[in-house]
Amino acid sequence: MKGLILFDIDKTLVKSSMEYVIAFSKGFREVYDIDSTIDIIDYCGMTDQQIIVEVLKKKGLTESEIDLEIHECMDVILDYFDKIKDSIQVEVLVGVLKLLKELKEQNFIIGLVTGNLEPIGRGKLEKVGLNHYFRFGGFGSDDASRTKLVKLAIKRAGENFGFKFEDNVFLFGDTPRDVDAGNEAGVITIGVATGNYSKRDLENTSADYVVDNLQDTKKILNLVLKKF
Ligand SMILES: [Mg+2]
């Protein structure tokens, strides 16, 4: 066992059509009687629970009012996602499949850290045959804090594989929020410029490394292997 490699999903592993985000509007309306899209906030890299909280706070609700019904709201979102998931387009980003195969072959433990509610994240990966690479992770359905999701993924790696956390965890993500969460959780962070943030944007964060994409398998493997 060499180490733990954690991946964000959206714009790190895959790109998907985002029409399902109207599911949030449905949740806001049905559960909180609020009309809003999620576009009123900058939600890039936020967890799904965090998106719910931030939108509703902006609409004047208090955190305790939001908390009271957040699970119901997530259920509405998931029901809607389930109904429309066949129409969602998902595309695997360049280099991802080869990298996952190599990491698996080299006995790394691979997990997810995604703001997506688990059935949404898994639903996307299932469509492109990547789900089986990830037996565990930290998901937006677990907590609103991405930092806590990183910690939870590490804990689950321990429970599932007897993994021991030292200086041996890498987190790949496409937003400054991924980088911040990784740093707060004490892992090595790798910014991947396949999302809305350029390589330069990510270099201006405290990411330990920044790459254009996940295509250069050899370079990325060298990066993680030099720790072991
Ligand atoms: Mg992302």
Boltz pocket constraint, residues with backbone or C-beta under 6 A from the ligand:
constraints:
  - pocket:
      binder: B
      contacts: [[A, 8], [A, 9], [A, 10], [A, 11], [A, 12], [A, 45], [A, 173], [A, 174], [A, 175], [A, 195]]
      max_distance: 6.0
